[in-house]
Amino acid sequence: MLAHLARLDTGLDEATLEEVLRQAAPKPFAVRRLANELEAMPSLLTGDGARGSAHLVTLLELLNKLGARNAVVPPCPWCGRAVRLTTTHGGLRSCSWCPQRLRVERCSACGEERRVYGRSHDGQRLCRSCHSRDPSNHAPCSRCGRTGEVRQTGDHAGVCFACERLPVALCSVCGRMTPCYRADTDAPRCLECSHRHEECSGCGRRRRVVTRTAEGEPLCGSCHVIIKTCARCGHETRVNTRRTSGDAVCDPCYRNDPARRQPCPGCGTIAIPARHGLCETCAAPDRLRELLGDDHGIVAPVLEPVFRALAGGKPSSVLEWLNRPGRAALLSQIRNTGMPVTHGMLDQLTPADRTRQLRMILVATHVLPERDEQLAALERWVSQFLKNTTDPVERRLLHAFVTWHYLRRLRRKHHPGRPLSPHTAANVRYCLAQSAQFLQWLREHGAPLAACSQHDIDTWLAEGTVMRFKARGFVRWAARHNHIRRPVTFPPMPSGRPYRTLPDDADRWRLVHRFLHDDSIAAVDRVAGLLVLLYGQPLTKIAALTTDQVLTTDEGIRLALGPHPVTVPPPLDQLLIHLAEDRDGALALGRSTDHSWLLPGTHPGRPRSPRQLRTRLASYGLPSRRGRNSALMDLAAQMPPAVLSEVLGVSIGAATGWAAAAGGPRAQYAAELSQRSKS
């Protein structure tokens, strides 16, 4: 052997070659076999190594690691990859994958020419897909509990393939104890959450790999489309799955296939398995106990109210909600705190947007007391905004202004039935932001707030947009509390008049006729559209209507929009009665019927969003702001401002302004009388 290696001119000394031979062939018979192989075919060391034995391949690999010259490690002769040749196929050394890939026979289940993966219980050949679907290979995993294909023999018998390869850890995404990648890090991820992405061989885009071709090339979900004849409906369509018999089934037939329904191990109901073979009714509480309970599924007493609130919802909706990103991790995070669930505890969890819907569910089911979320969110925003203000003097001024000028009044006006509106909260944010910019502008121009003059205010307003008028409240507050020592005047924001209305009054009445008589429109949209077009109501007020405002009297159905309820004509009256009687809607989590909202939203215990109403009305060709302006302009021209205020619930100042904009003689007469009294 040393003579053969010397003729190869490896560049290594004899002692090193002896050590390499001792590692590659530790037994004497192996050395004699290597010598016989090289006597018969010297080219095994220079490129034909795949025709040699395993000891020869090991020798070439060791020489290559030491940097020997002229020693060529052979690639796999079947796929051409430079990998270890651990097995044989067709008389040649090959990689471990090629013999399986090249062993293609007809599958006894699906009838396709595919690689033989295993055999059925009666000894028939099965491809990988049919072998995985064979019920005899399915059982609950002894580690993760999931029902699927498990090992039948060996040290990992009864363990699924995922648990065999990966350690079990708490997934940082879904919160499940399951086999995870990166289990030794702070962010382990399970198989379902770790979507592997590669460059698709079909479209060339980097997407999630759904399957691979016979050559091992990756395919995405769009490129992996199998068109066959459905065994149930007979249509040439995309195959969704296969039965255990191998018959191809399309997606509609798969959803309605009676074979999917199996007895539930928990309750015995014949249903489609939702999770671990359980039906939806049994799977939902089982999943909640897994997330909120300990290793034995026992929920702590402090979390029992949370469990009952979530388990009381529709089972399919509970499972769907838990499958959304971050929901399972949120419940696991709550369980790990070991604290009772309160508003303060939920405020400390991150990210905050994931706790919003859970908080609504708990409030609607009376696990948590009701809280004004808009006010709480505004207080958190103010606290963070003040922390980001670097100048200590400006921070102190802004803190005093927003605390005593805005928050004190909002807290005093707050009560559970009338939460803070999003418009009011946004206005406070705008005012505080513009006030901070005004103080920064004064500092950059070398003018402290105490020395602020009228010229500074006029320059500030002239250089910016109309949003700078939002700082008016701060300047007036600062002047009133002697933070500004000179007499100054801050003008109000310019009025948005003339009001933008619908192009023609006939367009308004055409929309009114459609909302009155078109039964294909949802009752919610019909009521909202008629209240905008007939009574000039804003969407924020329409969304906040309660059942107490719908009154049944001897004269008919009346709606309390202001101090004096107004009688509504048919069919609007019947639509209001219908909405008052059917307020449950499609809400499945946090279901509660003790709320008084006339238009309940999809969030538990909350009314519909004005933004959603605006979008729905716009789809019918009704711009809500212009429709409301047209209605108020018409009504203000027909009745005095005092009556308009009493009936529609607008302030007397706003009613007078609308009357003046409509050119009503009553407004002009009132103004003339006011001037006479002054003179």
KOLDREN-707754 format. One line per 4 residues: number of its first residue (from 0); their letters; for each residue x, y, z of C-alpha. Coordinates in Angstrom, 3 decimals, decimal comma. Layout:
KOLDREN-707754
NUM) A) X:Y:Z ~ ...
//
This chain:
KOLDREN-707754
0) MLAH) 0,000:0,000:0,000 ~ 2,828:2,391:0,784 ~ 4,287:1,634:-2,643 ~ 0,987:2,469:-4,338
4) LARL) 0,715:5,734:-2,397 ~ 4,336:6,609:-3,181 ~ 3,671:6,243:-6,917 ~ 0,664:8,589:-6,449
8) DTGL) 3,046:11,336:-5,218 ~ 0,799:12,584:-2,419 ~ 3,417:14,891:-0,950 ~ 3,093:13,309:2,515
12) DEAT) 5,885:11,543:4,408 ~ 5,835:7,800:5,067 ~ 4,936:8,120:8,768 ~ 1,864:10,184:7,938
16) LEEV) 0,792:7,693:5,263 ~ 1,124:4,827:7,760 ~ -1,129:6,666:10,210 ~ -3,683:7,344:7,466
20) LRQA) -3,697:3,644:6,473 ~ -4,109:2,625:10,114 ~ -7,199:4,865:10,427 ~ -8,751:3,861:7,080
24) APKP) -8,109:0,114:7,463 ~ -7,452:-0,840:11,094 ~ -7,643:-4,611:10,410 ~ -5,068:-6,607:8,368
28) FAVR) -7,692:-8,085:6,058 ~ -8,853:-4,561:5,135 ~ -5,293:-3,583:4,188 ~ -4,946:-6,693:2,024
32) RLAN) -8,287:-5,846:0,356 ~ -7,134:-2,317:-0,424 ~ -3,878:-3,632:-1,891 ~ -5,724:-6,127:-4,080
36) ELEA) -8,096:-3,409:-5,330 ~ -5,248:-1,095:-6,287 ~ -3,339:-3,923:-7,981 ~ -6,370:-4,599:-10,174
40) MPSL) -7,314:-0,923:-10,802 ~ -4,740:1,785:-9,907 ~ -7,117:4,497:-11,158 ~ -9,223:4,088:-8,018
44) LTGD) -7,050:6,746:-6,348 ~ -7,336:9,246:-9,184 ~ -11,052:9,432:-9,934 ~ -12,653:5,981:-10,059
48) GARG) -13,015:5,643:-6,278 ~ -16,753:4,967:-6,562 ~ -15,873:1,517:-7,930 ~ -13,882:0,644:-4,802
52) SAHL) -14,795:-0,449:-1,306 ~ -15,845:1,661:1,680 ~ -12,282:1,506:3,092 ~ -10,924:2,972:-0,136
56) VTLL) -13,392:5,876:-0,008 ~ -12,439:6,504:3,633 ~ -8,742:6,496:2,663 ~ -9,333:9,084:-0,049
60) ELLN) -11,315:11,299:2,352 ~ -8,519:11,204:4,944 ~ -5,892:12,019:2,317 ~ -7,997:14,903:1,075
64) KLGA) -8,262:16,346:4,609 ~ -4,459:16,303:4,926 ~ -4,060:18,077:1,585 ~ -2,556:15,157:-0,336
68) RNAV) -1,856:15,742:-4,016 ~ -3,432:13,689:-6,841 ~ -5,885:11,891:-4,487 ~ -9,402:12,447:-5,885
72) VPPC) -12,440:11,922:-3,633 ~ -15,195:10,585:-5,929 ~ -18,600:12,271:-6,083 ~ -21,810:10,268:-6,111
76) PWCG) -21,966:8,663:-9,600 ~ -25,798:8,920:-9,630 ~ -26,509:12,493:-8,534 ~ -23,036:14,049:-8,911
80) RAVR) -23,057:15,583:-5,417 ~ -19,847:15,822:-3,395 ~ -21,191:13,969:-0,359 ~ -20,162:10,914:1,623
84) LTTT) -20,710:7,647:-0,232 ~ -22,244:5,581:2,551 ~ -23,995:2,856:0,542 ~ -23,943:1,032:-2,791
88) HGGL) -26,243:0,921:-5,787 ~ -25,687:-0,869:-9,077 ~ -22,226:-2,043:-8,004 ~ -21,008:1,510:-7,298
92) RSCS) -20,579:3,484:-4,111 ~ -23,356:6,100:-3,783 ~ -24,918:8,510:-1,329 ~ -27,654:7,345:1,015
96) WCPQ) -30,400:9,115:-0,944 ~ -29,861:7,842:-4,482 ~ -30,679:4,130:-3,885 ~ -34,043:5,130:-2,455
100) RLRV) -34,657:7,673:-5,179 ~ -33,781:5,277:-7,965 ~ -35,790:2,395:-6,542 ~ -38,987:3,290:-8,436
104) ERCS) -41,809:0,765:-8,641 ~ -45,582:0,868:-8,927 ~ -47,260:1,747:-5,610 ~ -49,943:-0,764:-4,654
108) ACGE) -52,221:1,991:-3,233 ~ -52,129:4,906:-5,684 ~ -50,806:3,016:-8,722 ~ -48,167:5,665:-9,486
112) ERRV) -44,574:4,897:-10,450 ~ -42,865:6,200:-7,340 ~ -40,011:5,425:-5,008 ~ -40,842:2,530:-2,701
116) YGRS) -40,774:3,771:0,875 ~ -42,257:0,843:2,793 ~ -44,814:-1,892:2,749 ~ -48,356:-2,299:3,999
120) HDGQ) -49,444:-4,804:6,647 ~ -49,959:-7,413:3,915 ~ -46,542:-6,826:2,326 ~ -47,589:-4,585:-0,615
124) RLCR) -45,244:-1,824:-1,818 ~ -46,136:1,730:-0,747 ~ -44,794:5,109:-1,762 ~ -43,987:7,748:0,858
128) SCHS) -47,388:9,486:0,680 ~ -49,444:6,294:0,867 ~ -47,243:4,932:3,624 ~ -47,888:8,082:5,657
132) RDPS) -51,651:7,798:5,101 ~ -51,791:4,125:6,043 ~ -53,896:3,990:9,268 ~ -51,815:1,117:10,602
136) NHAP) -48,834:3,498:10,870 ~ -50,780:6,175:12,801 ~ -50,851:6,382:16,579 ~ -50,588:9,070:19,291
140) CSRC) -46,993:10,155:19,771 ~ -45,687:9,243:23,218 ~ -43,939:12,642:23,477 ~ -46,079:15,375:21,949
144) GRTG) -49,420:13,523:21,920 ~ -50,202:14,315:18,280 ~ -51,777:11,541:16,237 ~ -49,706:10,789:13,162
148) EVRQ) -47,098:8,509:11,657 ~ -44,859:7,041:14,343 ~ -41,867:4,757:14,469 ~ -42,814:1,106:14,730
152) TGDH) -39,476:-0,374:15,857 ~ -36,191:0,666:17,391 ~ -35,375:2,881:20,344 ~ -37,892:5,519:19,186
156) AGVC) -40,889:3,176:18,807 ~ -44,148:5,070:19,366 ~ -42,494:8,455:18,686 ~ -43,364:10,579:15,665
160) FACE) -40,640:11,520:13,235 ~ -40,602:15,160:14,332 ~ -39,987:14,244:17,982 ~ -37,301:11,784:16,929
164) RLPV) -35,305:14,452:15,123 ~ -35,959:17,504:17,301 ~ -35,990:18,121:21,062 ~ -39,286:19,090:22,696
168) ALCS) -39,458:22,725:23,855 ~ -41,944:25,565:24,335 ~ -42,433:27,206:20,929 ~ -41,944:30,965:21,180
172) VCGR) -44,563:31,589:18,468 ~ -47,513:29,282:19,214 ~ -46,719:28,446:22,834 ~ -46,985:24,660:22,434
176) MTPC) -44,728:22,038:23,978 ~ -43,668:20,351:20,773 ~ -40,493:19,469:18,826 ~ -38,739:22,720:18,011
180) YRAD) -35,806:24,003:16,063 ~ -33,296:26,099:18,039 ~ -34,565:24,548:21,263 ~ -31,386:25,613:23,112
184) TDAP) -31,981:29,329:22,360 ~ -34,420:31,902:23,738 ~ -36,644:31,671:20,643 ~ -37,405:28,025:19,763
188) RCLE) -39,786:27,411:16,864 ~ -41,846:24,323:16,102 ~ -42,203:22,641:12,731 ~ -45,405:24,469:11,810
192) CSHR) -44,053:27,910:12,714 ~ -40,699:27,385:10,976 ~ -41,735:27,788:7,359 ~ -38,741:26,758:5,324
196) HEEC) -38,253:28,843:2,222 ~ -36,155:27,931:-0,790 ~ -35,947:29,007:-4,407 ~ -38,757:27,191:-6,232
200) SGCG) -37,586:25,227:-9,253 ~ -40,853:26,031:-11,046 ~ -41,310:29,801:-10,719 ~ -37,876:30,779:-9,430
204) RRRR) -39,297:32,709:-6,464 ~ -38,128:32,149:-2,902 ~ -41,186:30,620:-1,267 ~ -42,187:27,936:1,205
208) VVTR) -41,377:24,410:-0,042 ~ -44,511:22,274:-0,268 ~ -43,054:19,267:-2,057 ~ -40,145:18,218:-4,246
212) TAEG) -39,774:16,722:-7,689 ~ -38,408:13,239:-8,389 ~ -34,985:14,862:-8,790 ~ -35,258:16,521:-5,369
216) EPLC) -35,940:20,035:-6,658 ~ -38,177:22,180:-4,398 ~ -41,685:23,223:-5,479 ~ -43,901:25,896:-3,920
220) GSCH) -47,636:25,562:-3,369 ~ -48,524:27,348:-6,614 ~ -46,296:25,182:-8,779 ~ -47,285:21,945:-7,058
224) VIIK) -50,660:21,499:-8,725 ~ -51,735:17,964:-9,539 ~ -54,639:17,739:-11,994 ~ -56,428:14,394:-11,950
228) TCAR) -59,932:12,984:-12,151 ~ -61,736:13,186:-8,820 ~ -62,912:9,759:-7,689 ~ -66,191:11,196:-6,337
232) CGHE) -67,372:13,904:-8,743 ~ -65,433:12,823:-11,841 ~ -64,168:16,337:-12,678 ~ -60,670:17,028:-13,961
236) TRVN) -59,486:19,320:-11,194 ~ -56,762:19,884:-8,652 ~ -56,231:16,964:-6,283 ~ -56,561:17,948:-2,639
240) TRRT) -55,796:14,600:-1,047 ~ -56,036:10,859:-1,522 ~ -58,027:8,233:0,269 ~ -56,362:5,286:1,910
244) SGDA) -57,250:3,336:-1,213 ~ -55,248:5,824:-3,309 ~ -58,210:7,499:-5,047 ~ -57,662:11,202:-5,806
248) VCDP) -60,245:13,571:-4,264 ~ -60,740:17,272:-5,031 ~ -61,182:19,908:-2,329 ~ -65,034:20,187:-2,310
252) CYRN) -65,412:16,417:-2,234 ~ -62,740:16,163:0,447 ~ -64,610:18,584:2,720 ~ -67,867:16,609:2,295
256) DPAR) -66,342:13,139:2,329 ~ -68,083:10,999:5,006 ~ -64,825:9,121:5,502 ~ -63,407:12,195:7,271
260) RQPC) -65,902:11,826:10,094 ~ -64,660:9,605:12,886 ~ -65,787:8,846:16,448 ~ -64,375:11,360:18,901
264) PGCG) -62,318:9,628:21,636 ~ -63,630:12,154:24,155 ~ -67,398:12,218:23,656 ~ -68,004:9,573:20,988
268) TIAI) -69,593:12,019:18,552 ~ -69,132:11,229:14,867 ~ -67,436:14,387:13,596 ~ -64,465:15,673:11,618
272) PARH) -61,373:15,519:13,865 ~ -60,160:18,969:14,774 ~ -57,064:18,236:16,866 ~ -55,466:15,002:18,052
276) GLCE) -58,496:13,115:16,745 ~ -60,904:15,086:18,981 ~ -63,981:16,916:17,732 ~ -64,190:20,719:18,006
280) TCAA) -66,251:20,587:21,204 ~ -63,617:18,471:22,979 ~ -60,542:19,962:21,261 ~ -61,217:23,590:22,271
284) PDRL) -61,164:23,079:26,080 ~ -58,360:20,536:25,709 ~ -56,226:23,118:23,903 ~ -57,054:25,769:26,511
288) RELL) -56,013:23,437:29,354 ~ -52,759:22,788:27,513 ~ -52,002:26,506:27,304 ~ -53,358:27,683:30,672
292) GDDH) -52,759:24,550:32,771 ~ -49,759:22,706:34,082 ~ -48,181:19,538:32,711 ~ -51,251:17,565:33,790
296) GIVA) -53,752:20,011:32,239 ~ -54,904:21,416:35,608 ~ -55,730:25,127:35,399 ~ -54,728:27,248:38,394
300) PVLE) -57,608:28,860:40,345 ~ -56,462:32,374:39,399 ~ -56,770:31,460:35,697 ~ -60,022:29,515:35,974
304) PVFR) -62,171:32,600:35,086 ~ -60,093:33,134:31,930 ~ -60,539:29,484:30,993 ~ -64,325:29,646:31,460
308) ALAG) -64,588:32,893:29,467 ~ -62,759:31,444:26,466 ~ -64,240:27,949:26,671 ~ -67,753:29,407:26,669
312) GKPS) -67,402:30,569:23,072 ~ -68,160:28,689:19,899 ~ -65,624:25,797:19,743 ~ -64,646:26,374:16,113
316) SVLE) -64,108:30,087:16,802 ~ -62,034:29,301:19,898 ~ -59,727:27,038:17,888 ~ -59,509:29,596:15,088
320) WLNR) -58,656:32,345:17,573 ~ -55,973:30,205:19,220 ~ -54,417:29,442:15,819 ~ -53,901:33,124:15,056
324) PGRA) -50,318:34,375:15,406 ~ -49,335:35,064:18,987 ~ -52,586:34,018:20,698 ~ -51,258:30,748:22,113
328) ALLS) -48,019:32,429:23,157 ~ -50,053:35,121:24,929 ~ -51,948:32,567:27,031 ~ -48,703:30,762:27,843
332) QIRN) -47,201:34,082:28,894 ~ -50,170:34,728:31,195 ~ -49,804:31,242:32,700 ~ -46,085:31,729:33,328
336) TGMP) -46,663:34,954:35,261 ~ -48,670:33,064:37,897 ~ -50,621:36,254:38,667 ~ -54,366:36,943:38,556
340) VTHG) -55,469:38,504:35,289 ~ -56,130:42,218:35,780 ~ -56,044:45,284:33,563 ~ -52,663:46,229:35,006
344) MLDQ) -51,189:42,794:34,329 ~ -52,428:42,832:30,712 ~ -50,955:46,323:30,235 ~ -47,508:44,942:31,074
348) LTPA) -47,628:42,187:28,445 ~ -46,026:42,769:25,067 ~ -46,944:43,340:22,341 ~ -49,938:45,314:23,585
352) DRTR) -52,083:44,837:20,451 ~ -52,383:41,078:21,110 ~ -54,000:41,670:24,519 ~ -56,693:43,999:23,158
356) QLRM) -59,166:41,365:21,986 ~ -58,507:39,122:24,992 ~ -59,260:42,083:27,248 ~ -62,538:42,713:25,397
360) ILVA) -63,543:39,066:25,823 ~ -62,809:39,154:29,548 ~ -64,703:42,425:30,006 ~ -67,723:41,163:28,040
364) THVL) -67,867:38,007:30,170 ~ -67,490:40,048:33,414 ~ -64,101:38,556:34,305 ~ -62,609:42,070:34,255
368) PERD) -64,384:45,323:35,132 ~ -65,266:47,647:32,287 ~ -62,676:50,277:31,453 ~ -62,515:53,139:28,992
372) EQLA) -59,880:51,764:26,625 ~ -59,605:54,975:24,638 ~ -58,824:56,939:27,810 ~ -56,373:54,301:29,026
376) ALER) -54,610:54,239:25,644 ~ -54,456:58,050:25,658 ~ -52,888:58,071:29,127 ~ -50,251:55,548:28,035
380) WVSQ) -49,516:57,593:24,912 ~ -49,185:60,808:26,932 ~ -46,799:59,133:29,369 ~ -44,586:57,869:26,546
384) FLKN) -44,736:61,225:24,726 ~ -43,576:63,090:27,817 ~ -40,725:60,617:28,325 ~ -39,501:61,361:24,786
388) TTDP) -39,443:65,120:25,487 ~ -35,795:65,868:26,217 ~ -36,022:69,421:27,637 ~ -37,014:69,207:31,346
392) VERR) -38,690:72,641:31,414 ~ -40,814:71,875:28,378 ~ -41,655:68,430:29,777 ~ -42,875:69,984:33,027
396) LLHA) -45,038:72,533:31,184 ~ -46,566:69,952:28,857 ~ -47,243:67,592:31,759 ~ -49,097:70,273:33,703
400) FVTW) -51,046:71,345:30,610 ~ -52,241:67,924:29,481 ~ -52,971:66,751:33,046 ~ -55,054:69,710:34,233
404) HYLR) -56,450:70,979:30,960 ~ -57,410:67,738:29,195 ~ -57,098:64,583:31,303 ~ -58,827:66,063:34,355
408) RLRR) -61,891:67,006:32,314 ~ -61,952:63,697:30,413 ~ -61,740:61,664:33,625 ~ -64,530:63,698:35,186
412) KHHP) -66,819:63,216:32,173 ~ -66,063:59,508:31,838 ~ -68,643:56,914:32,818 ~ -69,057:53,301:31,641
416) GRPL) -71,977:53,994:29,339 ~ -70,243:56,731:27,321 ~ -66,567:55,975:26,672 ~ -64,175:58,473:25,182
420) SPHT) -64,558:58,760:21,425 ~ -61,551:58,087:19,148 ~ -61,982:61,572:17,624 ~ -61,584:63,268:21,020
424) AANV) -58,543:61,173:21,887 ~ -56,940:61,972:18,524 ~ -57,609:65,682:19,039 ~ -55,762:65,598:22,389
428) RYCL) -52,782:63,921:20,733 ~ -52,685:66,525:17,962 ~ -52,911:69,405:20,446 ~ -50,130:68,046:22,652
432) AQSA) -47,870:67,343:19,669 ~ -48,369:70,837:18,218 ~ -47,805:72,398:21,647 ~ -44,473:70,589:21,921
436) QFLQ) -43,497:71,789:18,441 ~ -44,411:75,360:19,390 ~ -42,151:75,218:22,465 ~ -39,343:73,731:20,368
440) WLRE) -39,780:76,491:17,764 ~ -39,518:79,160:20,472 ~ -36,378:77,537:21,874 ~ -34,720:77,345:18,447
444) HGAP) -35,483:81,042:17,851 ~ -34,110:82,083:21,221 ~ -37,463:83,171:22,652 ~ -38,490:81,603:25,988
448) LAAC) -42,161:81,012:26,631 ~ -42,326:83,818:29,204 ~ -41,151:86,329:26,579 ~ -43,436:85,029:23,815
452) SQHD) -44,969:87,895:21,830 ~ -47,817:88,268:19,383 ~ -45,284:88,469:16,578 ~ -43,907:85,040:17,520
456) IDTW) -47,397:83,510:17,429 ~ -48,222:85,099:14,078 ~ -44,902:83,943:12,602 ~ -45,436:80,406:13,907
460) LAEG) -48,886:80,212:12,325 ~ -47,802:81,746:9,031 ~ -44,852:79,380:8,502 ~ -46,755:76,101:8,950
464) TVMR) -49,935:74,309:8,046 ~ -53,390:74,713:9,518 ~ -52,566:71,985:12,085 ~ -50,505:74,558:14,020
468) FKAR) -53,766:76,121:15,193 ~ -54,078:73,040:17,441 ~ -51,608:74,731:19,819 ~ -54,248:77,364:20,669
472) GFVR) -55,355:75,557:23,822 ~ -51,807:75,425:25,194 ~ -51,081:79,100:24,494 ~ -54,322:80,231:26,134
476) WAAR) -53,660:77,958:29,127 ~ -50,094:79,294:29,450 ~ -51,326:82,908:29,293 ~ -54,046:82,229:31,854
480) HNHI) -51,520:80,711:34,305 ~ -48,920:83,496:33,777 ~ -46,418:81,338:31,900 ~ -46,667:83,983:29,131
484) RRPV) -46,248:87,478:30,593 ~ -47,192:89,530:27,551 ~ -50,784:89,902:26,368 ~ -51,217:87,687:23,316
488) TFPP) -54,119:86,481:21,201 ~ -54,235:83,111:19,475 ~ -56,884:82,946:16,725 ~ -59,106:79,862:16,412
492) MPSG) -58,691:77,370:13,597 ~ -60,191:78,637:10,328 ~ -63,671:77,311:9,706 ~ -64,212:74,627:7,103
496) RPYR) -67,179:76,465:5,609 ~ -68,681:76,488:3,044 ~ -69,844:72,958:3,820 ~ -69,351:70,326:1,135
500) TLPD) -72,680:68,742:0,259 ~ -74,007:66,291:-2,302 ~ -73,965:67,628:-5,870 ~ -77,758:67,722:-6,156
504) DADR) -80,648:67,375:-3,725 ~ -82,123:64,781:-6,103 ~ -79,100:62,542:-5,406 ~ -79,902:62,661:-1,706
508) WRLV) -83,526:61,625:-2,204 ~ -82,504:58,909:-4,639 ~ -80,272:57,420:-1,937 ~ -83,076:57,801:0,629
512) HRFL) -85,450:55,890:-1,647 ~ -82,890:53,104:-2,100 ~ -82,230:52,686:1,617 ~ -85,978:52,704:2,329
516) HDDS) -87,060:50,075:-0,181 ~ -84,046:47,938:-1,165 ~ -84,344:44,795:0,973 ~ -81,062:43,387:-0,372
520) IAAV) -79,148:45,933:1,735 ~ -78,352:44,884:5,295 ~ -80,539:46,391:8,001 ~ -77,518:47,971:9,688
524) DRVA) -76,555:49,832:6,514 ~ -80,152:50,907:5,818 ~ -80,579:52,382:9,303 ~ -77,199:54,136:9,233
528) GLLV) -77,811:55,564:5,754 ~ -81,307:56,863:6,626 ~ -80,136:58,463:9,873 ~ -77,430:60,284:7,916
532) LLYG) -79,653:61,409:5,028 ~ -82,849:62,231:6,945 ~ -81,640:63,391:10,364 ~ -78,063:64,536:9,681
536) QPLT) -76,556:62,291:12,359 ~ -72,770:61,767:12,502 ~ -71,492:58,210:12,265 ~ -69,891:58,431:15,718
540) KIAA) -73,312:59,098:17,228 ~ -75,024:56,437:15,100 ~ -72,510:53,802:16,184 ~ -73,108:54,709:19,856
544) LTTD) -76,919:54,333:19,716 ~ -78,438:52,123:22,424 ~ -81,693:50,210:22,662 ~ -82,895:52,658:25,328
548) QVLT) -83,103:55,339:22,628 ~ -85,660:53,301:20,635 ~ -89,027:54,049:22,321 ~ -92,354:52,338:21,640
552) TDEG) -95,290:54,706:22,210 ~ -98,965:54,914:21,238 ~ -97,990:57,270:18,433 ~ -95,474:54,806:16,992
556) IRLA) -91,761:54,168:17,222 ~ -89,734:57,147:18,402 ~ -85,961:57,635:18,400 ~ -84,281:59,804:21,041
560) LGPH) -81,603:61,706:19,158 ~ -81,914:64,744:21,426 ~ -83,952:65,840:24,459 ~ -87,199:65,431:22,478
564) PVTV) -87,565:62,030:20,696 ~ -88,612:62,162:17,062 ~ -91,200:59,859:15,468 ~ -89,618:57,782:12,696
568) PPPL) -91,602:56,806:9,590 ~ -91,982:53,275:8,221 ~ -90,099:51,185:7,253 ~ -87,349:52,777:9,364
572) DQLL) -89,344:52,046:12,512 ~ -89,474:48,314:11,782 ~ -85,767:48,271:10,972 ~ -85,007:49,832:14,365
576) IHLA) -87,185:47,261:16,122 ~ -85,437:44,462:14,231 ~ -81,995:45,730:15,255 ~ -83,102:46,163:18,869
580) EDRD) -84,343:42,564:19,060 ~ -81,463:40,881:17,171 ~ -78,191:42,278:18,555 ~ -76,089:39,143:18,939
584) GALA) -74,643:39,240:15,432 ~ -71,824:36,940:14,397 ~ -69,845:37,322:17,615 ~ -68,614:33,906:18,757
588) LGRS) -66,028:34,772:21,422 ~ -66,975:36,797:24,467 ~ -70,644:36,420:23,564 ~ -72,768:38,712:25,729
592) TDHS) -76,387:39,814:25,299 ~ -76,586:42,150:28,282 ~ -75,073:45,090:26,394 ~ -77,324:47,892:25,201
596) WLLP) -75,657:48,753:21,890 ~ -78,121:48,968:19,019 ~ -75,346:48,208:16,527 ~ -72,968:45,770:18,286
600) GTHP) -69,626:45,245:16,643 ~ -67,447:42,222:16,101 ~ -65,391:43,021:19,202 ~ -66,945:41,785:22,455
604) GRPR) -68,892:44,451:24,323 ~ -68,139:47,150:21,743 ~ -70,356:48,918:19,182 ~ -69,608:49,016:15,491
608) SPRQ) -66,751:51,176:14,399 ~ -67,685:54,487:12,700 ~ -64,919:53,789:10,212 ~ -66,563:50,507:9,257
612) LRTR) -69,938:52,231:8,816 ~ -68,304:54,891:6,644 ~ -66,767:52,229:4,405 ~ -70,030:50,289:4,084
616) LASY) -72,049:53,398:3,198 ~ -69,432:54,472:0,664 ~ -69,898:51,134:-1,113 ~ -73,523:52,204:-1,824
620) GLPS) -72,436:55,585:-3,200 ~ -73,104:57,599:-0,019 ~ -70,255:59,814:1,235 ~ -71,338:60,130:4,862
624) RRGR) -69,935:63,618:5,546 ~ -71,519:65,182:2,449 ~ -74,793:63,349:3,055 ~ -74,949:64,643:6,619
628) NSAL) -74,141:68,203:5,520 ~ -76,898:68,090:2,909 ~ -79,433:66,855:5,471 ~ -78,497:69,479:8,075
632) MDLA) -78,549:72,239:5,468 ~ -82,062:71,209:4,429 ~ -83,346:70,863:8,000 ~ -81,793:74,131:9,150
636) AQMP) -83,632:75,984:6,384 ~ -86,989:74,569:7,571 ~ -86,910:74,936:11,383 ~ -85,531:77,353:13,985
640) PAVL) -82,132:76,581:15,556 ~ -83,716:75,906:18,964 ~ -85,983:73,215:17,502 ~ -83,111:71,781:15,476
644) SEVL) -81,023:71,515:18,650 ~ -83,804:69,856:20,658 ~ -84,722:67,292:17,983 ~ -81,334:66,294:16,564
648) GVSI) -79,217:66,696:19,702 ~ -76,770:69,277:18,295 ~ -75,616:72,252:20,321 ~ -77,451:75,533:19,975
652) GAAT) -74,311:77,150:18,560 ~ -73,957:74,513:15,873 ~ -77,655:74,758:15,038 ~ -77,353:78,534:14,674
656) GWAA) -74,324:78,096:12,435 ~ -76,185:75,671:10,188 ~ -79,137:78,030:9,989 ~ -76,827:80,866:8,970
660) AAGG) -75,122:78,657:6,364 ~ -78,531:77,680:4,980 ~ -79,484:81,371:4,645 ~ -82,491:81,020:6,945
664) PRAQ) -84,319:84,256:7,753 ~ -84,743:83,210:11,401 ~ -80,980:83,290:11,990 ~ -80,745:86,724:10,382
668) YAAE) -83,654:87,944:12,464 ~ -82,065:86,672:15,688 ~ -78,788:88,375:14,810 ~ -80,655:91,625:14,067
672) LSQR) -82,444:91,477:17,422 ~ -79,125:90,875:19,173 ~ -77,629:93,974:17,539 ~ -80,685:96,054:18,500
676) SKS) -80,401:95,073:22,156 ~ -76,747:96,058:22,221 ~ -77,435:99,417:20,645
//
